[in-house]
Amino acid sequence: MADPVDVPIDDEVIRLGQFLKLANLIDTGSEAKAVIAEGLVRVNDEVELRRGRQLHAGDVVSLASHQVRVVTV
């Protein structure tokens, strides 16, 4: 798998569902809920089932063949 793409956030933390939309991995909040509930999202190489999971700088989120990393600006 390729190196993760950096996606900047404005705050110190962001919720997983919001980050998936920000990173353009999904289009809607309901889509985020579905892919997370199906166990298709990994955070730091572990399946994450909580849409409200708080992400911090350095966390790597994977969905399908896409990997994105949280970075703060």
PDB file of N, H, CA, C and O in Angstrom:
ATOM      1  N   MET A   1       0.844  -1.179   0.000  1.00  0.00           N
ATOM      2  CA  MET A   1       0.000   0.000   0.000  1.00  0.00           C
ATOM      3  C   MET A   1       0.891   1.244   0.000  1.00  0.00           C
ATOM      4  O   MET A   1       1.949   1.253   0.630  1.00  0.00           O
ATOM      5  N   ALA A   2       0.465   2.282  -0.700  1.00  0.00           N
ATOM      6  H   ALA A   2      -0.394   2.275  -1.211  1.00  0.00           H
ATOM      7  CA  ALA A   2       1.238   3.515  -0.809  1.00  0.00           C
ATOM      8  C   ALA A   2       1.291   4.252   0.525  1.00  0.00           C
ATOM      9  O   ALA A   2       0.525   3.962   1.444  1.00  0.00           O
ATOM     10  N   ASP A   3       2.209   5.209   0.612  1.00  0.00           N
ATOM     11  H   ASP A   3       2.832   5.445  -0.135  1.00  0.00           H
ATOM     12  CA  ASP A   3       2.294   6.051   1.807  1.00  0.00           C
ATOM     13  C   ASP A   3       0.990   6.818   1.990  1.00  0.00           C
ATOM     14  O   ASP A   3       0.339   7.175   1.008  1.00  0.00           O
ATOM     15  N   PRO A   4       0.604   7.074   3.241  1.00  0.00           N
ATOM     16  CA  PRO A   4      -0.641   7.817   3.484  1.00  0.00           C
ATOM     17  C   PRO A   4      -0.545   9.255   2.977  1.00  0.00           C
ATOM     18  O   PRO A   4       0.525   9.864   2.972  1.00  0.00           O
ATOM     19  N   VAL A   5      -1.686   9.773   2.554  1.00  0.00           N
ATOM     20  H   VAL A   5      -2.555   9.278   2.558  1.00  0.00           H
ATOM     21  CA  VAL A   5      -1.804  11.164   2.134  1.00  0.00           C
ATOM     22  C   VAL A   5      -2.109  11.999   3.371  1.00  0.00           C
ATOM     23  O   VAL A   5      -2.995  11.647   4.149  1.00  0.00           O
ATOM     24  N   ASP A   6      -1.390  13.093   3.559  1.00  0.00           N
ATOM     25  H   ASP A   6      -0.669  13.379   2.927  1.00  0.00           H
ATOM     26  CA  ASP A   6      -1.635  13.974   4.708  1.00  0.00           C
ATOM     27  C   ASP A   6      -2.881  14.815   4.477  1.00  0.00           C
ATOM     28  O   ASP A   6      -3.040  15.424   3.419  1.00  0.00           O
ATOM     29  N   VAL A   7      -3.772  14.846   5.478  1.00  0.00           N
ATOM     30  H   VAL A   7      -3.643  14.351   6.337  1.00  0.00           H
ATOM     31  CA  VAL A   7      -4.980  15.662   5.429  1.00  0.00           C
ATOM     32  C   VAL A   7      -4.954  16.575   6.649  1.00  0.00           C
ATOM     33  O   VAL A   7      -5.061  16.101   7.780  1.00  0.00           O
ATOM     34  N   PRO A   8      -4.810  17.894   6.426  1.00  0.00           N
ATOM     35  CA  PRO A   8      -4.718  18.819   7.558  1.00  0.00           C
ATOM     36  C   PRO A   8      -6.071  19.086   8.208  1.00  0.00           C
ATOM     37  O   PRO A   8      -7.102  19.139   7.537  1.00  0.00           O
ATOM     38  N   ILE A   9      -6.044  19.252   9.532  1.00  0.00           N
ATOM     39  H   ILE A   9      -5.207  19.208  10.078  1.00  0.00           H
ATOM     40  CA  ILE A   9      -7.234  19.650  10.289  1.00  0.00           C
ATOM     41  C   ILE A   9      -6.904  20.944  11.023  1.00  0.00           C
ATOM     42  O   ILE A   9      -5.737  21.236  11.285  1.00  0.00           O
ATOM     43  N   ASP A  10      -7.931  21.714  11.353  1.00  0.00           N
ATOM     44  H   ASP A  10      -8.879  21.477  11.141  1.00  0.00           H
ATOM     45  CA  ASP A  10      -7.733  23.011  12.010  1.00  0.00           C
ATOM     46  C   ASP A  10      -7.586  22.902  13.526  1.00  0.00           C
ATOM     47  O   ASP A  10      -6.920  23.732  14.146  1.00  0.00           O
ATOM     48  N   ASP A  11      -8.208  21.876  14.127  1.00  0.00           N
ATOM     49  H   ASP A  11      -8.749  21.203  13.624  1.00  0.00           H
ATOM     50  CA  ASP A  11      -8.174  21.714  15.578  1.00  0.00           C
ATOM     51  C   ASP A  11      -7.187  20.619  15.953  1.00  0.00           C
ATOM     52  O   ASP A  11      -6.527  20.039  15.091  1.00  0.00           O
ATOM     53  N   GLU A  12      -7.095  20.344  17.254  1.00  0.00           N
ATOM     54  H   GLU A  12      -7.631  20.815  17.954  1.00  0.00           H
ATOM     55  CA  GLU A  12      -6.193  19.286  17.712  1.00  0.00           C
ATOM     56  C   GLU A  12      -6.791  17.902  17.509  1.00  0.00           C
ATOM     57  O   GLU A  12      -6.054  16.925  17.372  1.00  0.00           O
ATOM     58  N   VAL A  13      -8.131  17.803  17.489  1.00  0.00           N
ATOM     59  H   VAL A  13      -8.729  18.596  17.601  1.00  0.00           H
ATOM     60  CA  VAL A  13      -8.798  16.517  17.303  1.00  0.00           C
ATOM     61  C   VAL A  13      -9.936  16.679  16.299  1.00  0.00           C
ATOM     62  O   VAL A  13     -10.433  17.781  16.067  1.00  0.00           O
ATOM     63  N   ILE A  14     -10.335  15.546  15.709  1.00  0.00           N
ATOM     64  H   ILE A  14      -9.931  14.651  15.897  1.00  0.00           H
ATOM     65  CA  ILE A  14     -11.479  15.508  14.813  1.00  0.00           C
ATOM     66  C   ILE A  14     -12.113  14.128  14.959  1.00  0.00           C
ATOM     67  O   ILE A  14     -11.414  13.143  15.195  1.00  0.00           O
ATOM     68  N   ARG A  15     -13.412  14.060  14.821  1.00  0.00           N
ATOM     69  H   ARG A  15     -13.980  14.861  14.630  1.00  0.00           H
ATOM     70  CA  ARG A  15     -14.107  12.773  14.919  1.00  0.00           C
ATOM     71  C   ARG A  15     -13.949  12.001  13.607  1.00  0.00           C
ATOM     72  O   ARG A  15     -13.858  12.589  12.530  1.00  0.00           O
ATOM     73  N   LEU A  16     -13.919  10.700  13.721  1.00  0.00           N
ATOM     74  H   LEU A  16     -13.994  10.222  14.596  1.00  0.00           H
ATOM     75  CA  LEU A  16     -13.669   9.830  12.578  1.00  0.00           C
ATOM     76  C   LEU A  16     -14.637  10.087  11.424  1.00  0.00           C
ATOM     77  O   LEU A  16     -14.207  10.210  10.278  1.00  0.00           O
ATOM     78  N   GLY A  17     -15.933  10.171  11.710  1.00  0.00           N
ATOM     79  H   GLY A  17     -16.283  10.071  12.641  1.00  0.00           H
ATOM     80  CA  GLY A  17     -16.917  10.402  10.656  1.00  0.00           C
ATOM     81  C   GLY A  17     -16.663  11.696   9.910  1.00  0.00           C
ATOM     82  O   GLY A  17     -16.774  11.745   8.685  1.00  0.00           O
ATOM     83  N   GLN A  18     -16.323  12.747  10.645  1.00  0.00           N
ATOM     84  H   GLN A  18     -16.234  12.707  11.641  1.00  0.00           H
ATOM     85  CA  GLN A  18     -16.026  14.043  10.027  1.00  0.00           C
ATOM     86  C   GLN A  18     -14.756  13.963   9.186  1.00  0.00           C
ATOM     87  O   GLN A  18     -14.677  14.548   8.105  1.00  0.00           O
ATOM     88  N   PHE A  19     -13.769  13.237   9.687  1.00  0.00           N
ATOM     89  H   PHE A  19     -13.832  12.762  10.565  1.00  0.00           H
ATOM     90  CA  PHE A  19     -12.494  13.138   8.982  1.00  0.00           C
ATOM     91  C   PHE A  19     -12.646  12.379   7.670  1.00  0.00           C
ATOM     92  O   PHE A  19     -12.026  12.738   6.669  1.00  0.00           O
ATOM     93  N   LEU A  20     -13.462  11.336   7.667  1.00  0.00           N
ATOM     94  H   LEU A  20     -13.966  11.044   8.480  1.00  0.00           H
ATOM     95  CA  LEU A  20     -13.681  10.590   6.424  1.00  0.00           C
ATOM     96  C   LEU A  20     -14.242  11.505   5.341  1.00  0.00           C
ATOM     97  O   LEU A  20     -13.854  11.405   4.177  1.00  0.00           O
ATOM     98  N   LYS A  21     -15.154  12.398   5.723  1.00  0.00           N
ATOM     99  H   LYS A  21     -15.469  12.480   6.668  1.00  0.00           H
ATOM    100  CA  LYS A  21     -15.721  13.355   4.755  1.00  0.00           C
ATOM    101  C   LYS A  21     -14.668  14.376   4.354  1.00  0.00           C
ATOM    102  O   LYS A  21     -14.531  14.680   3.168  1.00  0.00           O
ATOM    103  N   LEU A  22     -13.925  14.911   5.309  1.00  0.00           N
ATOM    104  H   LEU A  22     -14.037  14.665   6.272  1.00  0.00           H
ATOM    105  CA  LEU A  22     -12.895  15.905   5.022  1.00  0.00           C
ATOM    106  C   LEU A  22     -11.852  15.342   4.047  1.00  0.00           C
ATOM    107  O   LEU A  22     -11.383  16.051   3.156  1.00  0.00           O
ATOM    108  N   ALA A  23     -11.503  14.090   4.220  1.00  0.00           N
ATOM    109  H   ALA A  23     -11.884  13.515   4.944  1.00  0.00           H
ATOM    110  CA  ALA A  23     -10.488  13.445   3.384  1.00  0.00           C
ATOM    111  C   ALA A  23     -11.052  12.967   2.042  1.00  0.00           C
ATOM    112  O   ALA A  23     -10.333  12.378   1.235  1.00  0.00           O
ATOM    113  N   ASN A  24     -12.336  13.224   1.812  1.00  0.00           N
ATOM    114  H   ASN A  24     -12.921  13.702   2.467  1.00  0.00           H
ATOM    115  CA  ASN A  24     -13.016  12.809   0.578  1.00  0.00           C
ATOM    116  C   ASN A  24     -13.004  11.299   0.364  1.00  0.00           C
ATOM    117  O   ASN A  24     -12.974  10.826  -0.773  1.00  0.00           O
ATOM    118  N   LEU A  25     -13.027  10.549   1.461  1.00  0.00           N
ATOM    119  H   LEU A  25     -13.051  10.933   2.384  1.00  0.00           H
ATOM    120  CA  LEU A  25     -13.124   9.097   1.350  1.00  0.00           C
ATOM    121  C   LEU A  25     -14.577   8.657   1.230  1.00  0.00           C
ATOM    122  O   LEU A  25     -14.861   7.581   0.704  1.00  0.00           O
ATOM    123  N   ILE A  26     -15.495   9.485   1.716  1.00  0.00           N
ATOM    124  H   ILE A  26     -15.264  10.359   2.143  1.00  0.00           H
ATOM    125  CA  ILE A  26     -16.933   9.229   1.616  1.00  0.00           C
ATOM    126  C   ILE A  26     -17.617  10.562   1.338  1.00  0.00           C
ATOM    127  O   ILE A  26     -17.002  11.622   1.451  1.00  0.00           O
ATOM    128  N   ASP A  27     -18.914  10.499   0.966  1.00  0.00           N
ATOM    129  H   ASP A  27     -19.414   9.638   0.874  1.00  0.00           H
ATOM    130  CA  ASP A  27     -19.636  11.713   0.591  1.00  0.00           C
ATOM    131  C   ASP A  27     -20.561  12.242   1.682  1.00  0.00           C
ATOM    132  O   ASP A  27     -20.753  13.453   1.791  1.00  0.00           O
ATOM    133  N   THR A  28     -21.136  11.357   2.489  1.00  0.00           N
ATOM    134  H   THR A  28     -20.980  10.373   2.400  1.00  0.00           H
ATOM    135  CA  THR A  28     -22.140  11.791   3.464  1.00  0.00           C
ATOM    136  C   THR A  28     -21.890  11.166   4.826  1.00  0.00           C
ATOM    137  O   THR A  28     -21.149  10.192   4.963  1.00  0.00           O
ATOM    138  N   GLY A  29     -22.531  11.757   5.832  1.00  0.00           N
ATOM    139  H   GLY A  29     -23.133  12.548   5.721  1.00  0.00           H
ATOM    140  CA  GLY A  29     -22.441  11.209   7.180  1.00  0.00           C
ATOM    141  C   GLY A  29     -23.053   9.828   7.282  1.00  0.00           C
ATOM    142  O   GLY A  29     -22.564   8.977   8.025  1.00  0.00           O
ATOM    143  N   SER A  30     -24.138   9.600   6.525  1.00  0.00           N
ATOM    144  H   SER A  30     -24.535  10.291   5.921  1.00  0.00           H
ATOM    145  CA  SER A  30     -24.768   8.275   6.571  1.00  0.00           C
ATOM    146  C   SER A  30     -23.870   7.227   5.926  1.00  0.00           C
ATOM    147  O   SER A  30     -23.867   6.069   6.346  1.00  0.00           O
ATOM    148  N   GLU A  31     -23.113   7.619   4.916  1.00  0.00           N
ATOM    149  H   GLU A  31     -23.115   8.559   4.575  1.00  0.00           H
ATOM    150  CA  GLU A  31     -22.158   6.695   4.310  1.00  0.00           C
ATOM    151  C   GLU A  31     -21.039   6.375   5.293  1.00  0.00           C
ATOM    152  O   GLU A  31     -20.578   5.236   5.369  1.00  0.00           O
ATOM    153  N   ALA A  32     -20.603   7.384   6.047  1.00  0.00           N
ATOM    154  H   ALA A  32     -20.977   8.309   5.985  1.00  0.00           H
ATOM    155  CA  ALA A  32     -19.578   7.167   7.072  1.00  0.00           C
ATOM    156  C   ALA A  32     -20.071   6.162   8.094  1.00  0.00           C
ATOM    157  O   ALA A  32     -19.358   5.228   8.462  1.00  0.00           O
ATOM    158  N   LYS A  33     -21.300   6.363   8.547  1.00  0.00           N
ATOM    159  H   LYS A  33     -21.880   7.121   8.248  1.00  0.00           H
ATOM    160  CA  LYS A  33     -21.883   5.453   9.539  1.00  0.00           C
ATOM    161  C   LYS A  33     -21.894   4.019   9.014  1.00  0.00           C
ATOM    162  O   LYS A  33     -21.574   3.082   9.745  1.00  0.00           O
ATOM    163  N   ALA A  34     -22.261   3.855   7.747  1.00  0.00           N
ATOM    164  H   ALA A  34     -22.520   4.617   7.153  1.00  0.00           H
ATOM    165  CA  ALA A  34     -22.360   2.511   7.160  1.00  0.00           C
ATOM    166  C   ALA A  34     -20.996   1.836   7.038  1.00  0.00           C
ATOM    167  O   ALA A  34     -20.846   0.687   7.452  1.00  0.00           O
ATOM    168  N   VAL A  35     -19.998   2.523   6.480  1.00  0.00           N
ATOM    169  H   VAL A  35     -20.120   3.457   6.143  1.00  0.00           H
ATOM    170  CA  VAL A  35     -18.699   1.869   6.282  1.00  0.00           C
ATOM    171  C   VAL A  35     -18.017   1.575   7.609  1.00  0.00           C
ATOM    172  O   VAL A  35     -17.301   0.582   7.737  1.00  0.00           O
ATOM    173  N   ILE A  36     -18.239   2.442   8.604  1.00  0.00           N
ATOM    174  H   ILE A  36     -18.821   3.249   8.501  1.00  0.00           H
ATOM    175  CA  ILE A  36     -17.658   2.189   9.929  1.00  0.00           C
ATOM    176  C   ILE A  36     -18.344   0.989  10.577  1.00  0.00           C
ATOM    177  O   ILE A  36     -17.675   0.111  11.124  1.00  0.00           O
ATOM    178  N   ALA A  37     -19.676   0.947  10.517  1.00  0.00           N
ATOM    179  H   ALA A  37     -20.219   1.660  10.073  1.00  0.00           H
ATOM    180  CA  ALA A  37     -20.424  -0.157  11.120  1.00  0.00           C
ATOM    181  C   ALA A  37     -20.088  -1.495  10.472  1.00  0.00           C
ATOM    182  O   ALA A  37     -20.132  -2.534  11.130  1.00  0.00           O
ATOM    183  N   GLU A  38     -19.756  -1.473   9.190  1.00  0.00           N
ATOM    184  H   GLU A  38     -19.720  -0.629   8.655  1.00  0.00           H
ATOM    185  CA  GLU A  38     -19.407  -2.711   8.472  1.00  0.00           C
ATOM    186  C   GLU A  38     -17.971  -3.156   8.744  1.00  0.00           C
ATOM    187  O   GLU A  38     -17.541  -4.203   8.260  1.00  0.00           O
ATOM    188  N   GLY A  39     -17.233  -2.364   9.516  1.00  0.00           N
ATOM    189  H   GLY A  39     -17.583  -1.514   9.910  1.00  0.00           H
ATOM    190  CA  GLY A  39     -15.857  -2.739   9.860  1.00  0.00           C
ATOM    191  C   GLY A  39     -14.871  -2.513   8.734  1.00  0.00           C
ATOM    192  O   GLY A  39     -13.830  -3.169   8.680  1.00  0.00           O
ATOM    193  N   LEU A  40     -15.184  -1.588   7.831  1.00  0.00           N
ATOM    194  H   LEU A  40     -16.029  -1.055   7.875  1.00  0.00           H
ATOM    195  CA  LEU A  40     -14.324  -1.334   6.676  1.00  0.00           C
ATOM    196  C   LEU A  40     -13.273  -0.265   6.933  1.00  0.00           C
ATOM    197  O   LEU A  40     -12.385  -0.049   6.108  1.00  0.00           O
ATOM    198  N   VAL A  41     -13.373   0.409   8.083  1.00  0.00           N
ATOM    199  H   VAL A  41     -14.095   0.234   8.753  1.00  0.00           H
ATOM    200  CA  VAL A  41     -12.444   1.505   8.396  1.00  0.00           C
ATOM    201  C   VAL A  41     -11.455   1.036   9.457  1.00  0.00           C
ATOM    202  O   VAL A  41     -11.831   0.424  10.457  1.00  0.00           O
ATOM    203  N   ARG A  42     -10.185   1.338   9.212  1.00  0.00           N
ATOM    204  H   ARG A  42      -9.881   1.834   8.399  1.00  0.00           H
ATOM    205  CA  ARG A  42      -9.139   1.015  10.173  1.00  0.00           C
ATOM    206  C   ARG A  42      -8.461   2.305  10.618  1.00  0.00           C
ATOM    207  O   ARG A  42      -8.226   3.202   9.809  1.00  0.00           O
ATOM    208  N   VAL A  43      -8.149   2.394  11.904  1.00  0.00           N
ATOM    209  H   VAL A  43      -8.340   1.665  12.562  1.00  0.00           H
ATOM    210  CA  VAL A  43      -7.391   3.512  12.447  1.00  0.00           C
ATOM    211  C   VAL A  43      -6.128   2.924  13.053  1.00  0.00           C
ATOM    212  O   VAL A  43      -6.186   2.083  13.950  1.00  0.00           O
ATOM    213  N   ASN A  44      -4.995   3.374  12.557  1.00  0.00           N
ATOM    214  H   ASN A  44      -4.948   4.058  11.829  1.00  0.00           H
ATOM    215  CA  ASN A  44      -3.697   2.853  13.016  1.00  0.00           C
ATOM    216  C   ASN A  44      -3.660   1.332  12.926  1.00  0.00           C
ATOM    217  O   ASN A  44      -3.176   0.651  13.830  1.00  0.00           O
ATOM    218  N   ASP A  45      -4.183   0.817  11.815  1.00  0.00           N
ATOM    219  H   ASP A  45      -4.577   1.371  11.081  1.00  0.00           H
ATOM    220  CA  ASP A  45      -4.179  -0.606  11.465  1.00  0.00           C
ATOM    221  C   ASP A  45      -5.070  -1.469  12.356  1.00  0.00           C
ATOM    222  O   ASP A  45      -4.882  -2.685  12.412  1.00  0.00           O
ATOM    223  N   GLU A  46      -6.044  -0.863  13.059  1.00  0.00           N
ATOM    224  H   GLU A  46      -6.197   0.124  13.013  1.00  0.00           H
ATOM    225  CA  GLU A  46      -7.017  -1.617  13.845  1.00  0.00           C
ATOM    226  C   GLU A  46      -8.420  -1.226  13.405  1.00  0.00           C
ATOM    227  O   GLU A  46      -8.699  -0.043  13.212  1.00  0.00           O
ATOM    228  N   VAL A  47      -9.310  -2.208  13.245  1.00  0.00           N
ATOM    229  H   VAL A  47      -9.083  -3.169  13.403  1.00  0.00           H
ATOM    230  CA  VAL A  47     -10.687  -1.922  12.855  1.00  0.00           C
ATOM    231  C   VAL A  47     -11.326  -1.006  13.891  1.00  0.00           C
ATOM    232  O   VAL A  47     -11.219  -1.243  15.094  1.00  0.00           O
ATOM    233  N   GLU A  48     -11.988   0.038  13.415  1.00  0.00           N
ATOM    234  H   GLU A  48     -12.074   0.231  12.437  1.00  0.00           H
ATOM    235  CA  GLU A  48     -12.649   0.998  14.315  1.00  0.00           C
ATOM    236  C   GLU A  48     -14.142   1.022  14.000  1.00  0.00           C
ATOM    237  O   GLU A  48     -14.541   1.242  12.856  1.00  0.00           O
ATOM    238  N   LEU A  49     -14.960   0.794  15.022  1.00  0.00           N
ATOM    239  H   LEU A  49     -14.635   0.615  15.951  1.00  0.00           H
ATOM    240  CA  LEU A  49     -16.410   0.735  14.845  1.00  0.00           C
ATOM    241  C   LEU A  49     -17.125   1.948  15.430  1.00  0.00           C
ATOM    242  O   LEU A  49     -18.355   2.004  15.415  1.00  0.00           O
ATOM    243  N   ARG A  50     -16.374   2.916  15.944  1.00  0.00           N
ATOM    244  H   ARG A  50     -15.375   2.870  15.957  1.00  0.00           H
ATOM    245  CA  ARG A  50     -16.980   4.109  16.561  1.00  0.00           C
ATOM    246  C   ARG A  50     -16.840   5.314  15.640  1.00  0.00           C
ATOM    247  O   ARG A  50     -15.729   5.773  15.375  1.00  0.00           O
ATOM    248  N   ARG A  51     -17.957   5.820  15.157  1.00  0.00           N
ATOM    249  H   ARG A  51     -18.859   5.447  15.372  1.00  0.00           H
ATOM    250  CA  ARG A  51     -17.938   6.993  14.281  1.00  0.00           C
ATOM    251  C   ARG A  51     -17.415   8.215  15.024  1.00  0.00           C
ATOM    252  O   ARG A  51     -16.838   9.112  14.408  1.00  0.00           O
ATOM    253  N   GLY A  52     -17.609   8.262  16.338  1.00  0.00           N
ATOM    254  H   GLY A  52     -18.077   7.533  16.838  1.00  0.00           H
ATOM    255  CA  GLY A  52     -17.179   9.393  17.141  1.00  0.00           C
ATOM    256  C   GLY A  52     -15.754   9.300  17.649  1.00  0.00           C
ATOM    257  O   GLY A  52     -15.320  10.156  18.419  1.00  0.00           O
ATOM    258  N   ARG A  53     -15.022   8.285  17.238  1.00  0.00           N
ATOM    259  H   ARG A  53     -15.375   7.589  16.613  1.00  0.00           H
ATOM    260  CA  ARG A  53     -13.628   8.124  17.662  1.00  0.00           C
ATOM    261  C   ARG A  53     -12.858   9.409  17.382  1.00  0.00           C
ATOM    262  O   ARG A  53     -12.899   9.931  16.267  1.00  0.00           O
ATOM    263  N   GLN A  54     -12.161   9.916  18.386  1.00  0.00           N
ATOM    264  H   GLN A  54     -12.127   9.492  19.291  1.00  0.00           H
ATOM    265  CA  GLN A  54     -11.393  11.141  18.197  1.00  0.00           C
ATOM    266  C   GLN A  54     -10.018  10.813  17.633  1.00  0.00           C
ATOM    267  O   GLN A  54      -9.289   9.969  18.154  1.00  0.00           O
ATOM    268  N   LEU A  55      -9.692  11.508  16.555  1.00  0.00           N
ATOM    269  H   LEU A  55     -10.284  12.193  16.131  1.00  0.00           H
ATOM    270  CA  LEU A  55      -8.409  11.321  15.891  1.00  0.00           C
ATOM    271  C   LEU A  55      -7.486  12.477  16.237  1.00  0.00           C
ATOM    272  O   LEU A  55      -7.927  13.613  16.408  1.00  0.00           O
ATOM    273  N   HIS A  56      -6.210  12.174  16.337  1.00  0.00           N
ATOM    274  H   HIS A  56      -5.851  11.251  16.198  1.00  0.00           H
ATOM    275  CA  HIS A  56      -5.194  13.175  16.660  1.00  0.00           C
ATOM    276  C   HIS A  56      -4.129  13.159  15.567  1.00  0.00           C
ATOM    277  O   HIS A  56      -4.078  12.237  14.753  1.00  0.00           O
ATOM    278  N   ALA A  57      -3.288  14.175  15.556  1.00  0.00           N
ATOM    279  H   ALA A  57      -3.329  14.924  16.218  1.00  0.00           H
ATOM    280  CA  ALA A  57      -2.203  14.255  14.580  1.00  0.00           C
ATOM    281  C   ALA A  57      -1.388  12.970  14.599  1.00  0.00           C
ATOM    282  O   ALA A  57      -1.012  12.473  15.661  1.00  0.00           O
ATOM    283  N   GLY A  58      -1.119  12.439  13.411  1.00  0.00           N
ATOM    284  H   GLY A  58      -1.424  12.843  12.549  1.00  0.00           H
ATOM    285  CA  GLY A  58      -0.339  11.217  13.283  1.00  0.00           C
ATOM    286  C   GLY A  58      -1.170   9.969  13.095  1.00  0.00           C
ATOM    287  O   GLY A  58      -0.655   8.953  12.628  1.00  0.00           O
ATOM    288  N   ASP A  59      -2.461  10.020  13.450  1.00  0.00           N
ATOM    289  H   ASP A  59      -2.879  10.846  13.829  1.00  0.00           H
ATOM    290  CA  ASP A  59      -3.325   8.853  13.243  1.00  0.00           C
ATOM    291  C   ASP A  59      -3.478   8.593  11.748  1.00  0.00           C
ATOM    292  O   ASP A  59      -3.613   9.526  10.957  1.00  0.00           O
ATOM    293  N   VAL A  60      -3.454   7.318  11.371  1.00  0.00           N
ATOM    294  H   VAL A  60      -3.345   6.560  12.013  1.00  0.00           H
ATOM    295  CA  VAL A  60      -3.611   6.922   9.971  1.00  0.00           C
ATOM    296  C   VAL A  60      -4.923   6.176   9.830  1.00  0.00           C
ATOM    297  O   VAL A  60      -5.179   5.199  10.534  1.00  0.00           O
ATOM    298  N   VAL A  61      -5.759   6.653   8.903  1.00  0.00           N
ATOM    299  H   VAL A  61      -5.552   7.446   8.331  1.00  0.00           H
ATOM    300  CA  VAL A  61      -7.074   6.064   8.649  1.00  0.00           C
ATOM    301  C   VAL A  61      -7.034   5.369   7.298  1.00  0.00           C
ATOM    302  O   VAL A  61      -6.561   5.938   6.314  1.00  0.00           O
ATOM    303  N   SER A  62      -7.534   4.129   7.252  1.00  0.00           N
ATOM    304  H   SER A  62      -7.918   3.667   8.051  1.00  0.00           H
ATOM    305  CA  SER A  62      -7.568   3.359   6.010  1.00  0.00           C
ATOM    306  C   SER A  62      -8.994   2.983   5.674  1.00  0.00           C
ATOM    307  O   SER A  62      -9.774   2.596   6.544  1.00  0.00           O
ATOM    308  N   LEU A  63      -9.326   3.103   4.387  1.00  0.00           N
ATOM    309  H   LEU A  63      -8.692   3.418   3.681  1.00  0.00           H
ATOM    310  CA  LEU A  63     -10.613   2.666   3.857  1.00  0.00           C
ATOM    311  C   LEU A  63     -10.352   2.172   2.448  1.00  0.00           C
ATOM    312  O   LEU A  63      -9.869   2.914   1.592  1.00  0.00           O
ATOM    313  N   ALA A  64     -10.679   0.903   2.218  1.00  0.00           N
ATOM    314  H   ALA A  64     -11.071   0.300   2.913  1.00  0.00           H
ATOM    315  CA  ALA A  64     -10.371   0.259   0.936  1.00  0.00           C
ATOM    316  C   ALA A  64      -8.869   0.378   0.687  1.00  0.00           C
ATOM    317  O   ALA A  64      -8.075   0.005   1.550  1.00  0.00           O
ATOM    318  N   SER A  65      -8.473   0.884  -0.457  1.00  0.00           N
ATOM    319  H   SER A  65      -9.119   1.188  -1.158  1.00  0.00           H
ATOM    320  CA  SER A  65      -7.033   0.980  -0.761  1.00  0.00           C
ATOM    321  C   SER A  65      -6.479   2.369  -0.446  1.00  0.00           C
ATOM    322  O   SER A  65      -5.356   2.688  -0.835  1.00  0.00           O
ATOM    323  N   HIS A  66      -7.249   3.189   0.246  1.00  0.00           N
ATOM    324  H   HIS A  66      -8.162   2.930   0.562  1.00  0.00           H
ATOM    325  CA  HIS A  66      -6.837   4.555   0.569  1.00  0.00           C
ATOM    326  C   HIS A  66      -6.335   4.651   2.002  1.00  0.00           C
ATOM    327  O   HIS A  66      -6.918   4.066   2.914  1.00  0.00           O
ATOM    328  N   GLN A  67      -5.250   5.392   2.193  1.00  0.00           N
ATOM    329  H   GLN A  67      -4.776   5.868   1.452  1.00  0.00           H
ATOM    330  CA  GLN A  67      -4.702   5.677   3.518  1.00  0.00           C
ATOM    331  C   GLN A  67      -4.491   7.178   3.636  1.00  0.00           C
ATOM    332  O   GLN A  67      -3.881   7.797   2.764  1.00  0.00           O
ATOM    333  N   VAL A  68      -4.997   7.760   4.718  1.00  0.00           N
ATOM    334  H   VAL A  68      -5.492   7.257   5.427  1.00  0.00           H
ATOM    335  CA  VAL A  68      -4.825   9.182   4.970  1.00  0.00           C
ATOM    336  C   VAL A  68      -4.339   9.380   6.399  1.00  0.00           C
ATOM    337  O   VAL A  68      -4.694   8.618   7.298  1.00  0.00           O
ATOM    338  N   ARG A  69      -3.525  10.409   6.599  1.00  0.00           N
ATOM    339  H   ARG A  69      -3.237  11.029   5.869  1.00  0.00           H
ATOM    340  CA  ARG A  69      -2.947  10.679   7.917  1.00  0.00           C
ATOM    341  C   ARG A  69      -3.432  12.050   8.388  1.00  0.00           C
ATOM    342  O   ARG A  69      -3.474  13.009   7.617  1.00  0.00           O
ATOM    343  N   VAL A  70      -3.794  12.120   9.660  1.00  0.00           N
ATOM    344  H   VAL A  70      -3.760  11.340  10.285  1.00  0.00           H
ATOM    345  CA  VAL A  70      -4.212  13.376  10.277  1.00  0.00           C
ATOM    346  C   VAL A  70      -2.987  14.223  10.556  1.00  0.00           C
ATOM    347  O   VAL A  70      -2.037  13.763  11.190  1.00  0.00           O
ATOM    348  N   VAL A  71      -3.007  15.463  10.083  1.00  0.00           N
ATOM    349  H   VAL A  71      -3.778  15.837   9.568  1.00  0.00           H
ATOM    350  CA  VAL A  71      -1.945  16.415  10.417  1.00  0.00           C
ATOM    351  C   VAL A  71      -2.598  17.727  10.845  1.00  0.00           C
ATOM    352  O   VAL A  71      -3.656  18.095  10.333  1.00  0.00           O
ATOM    353  N   THR A  72      -1.972  18.422  11.773  1.00  0.00           N
ATOM    354  H   THR A  72      -1.112  18.124  12.189  1.00  0.00           H
ATOM    355  CA  THR A  72      -2.499  19.719  12.212  1.00  0.00           C
ATOM    356  C   THR A  72      -1.748  20.819  11.496  1.00  0.00           C
ATOM    357  O   THR A  72      -0.577  20.674  11.144  1.00  0.00           O
ATOM    358  N   VAL A  73      -2.454  21.935  11.286  1.00  0.00           N
ATOM    359  H   VAL A  73      -3.405  22.053  11.572  1.00  0.00           H
ATOM    360  CA  VAL A  73      -1.810  23.065  10.593  1.00  0.00           C
ATOM    361  C   VAL A  73      -1.371  24.103  11.586  1.00  0.00           C
ATOM    362  O   VAL A  73      -0.810  25.129  11.200  1.00  0.00           O
TER     363      VAL A  73
END
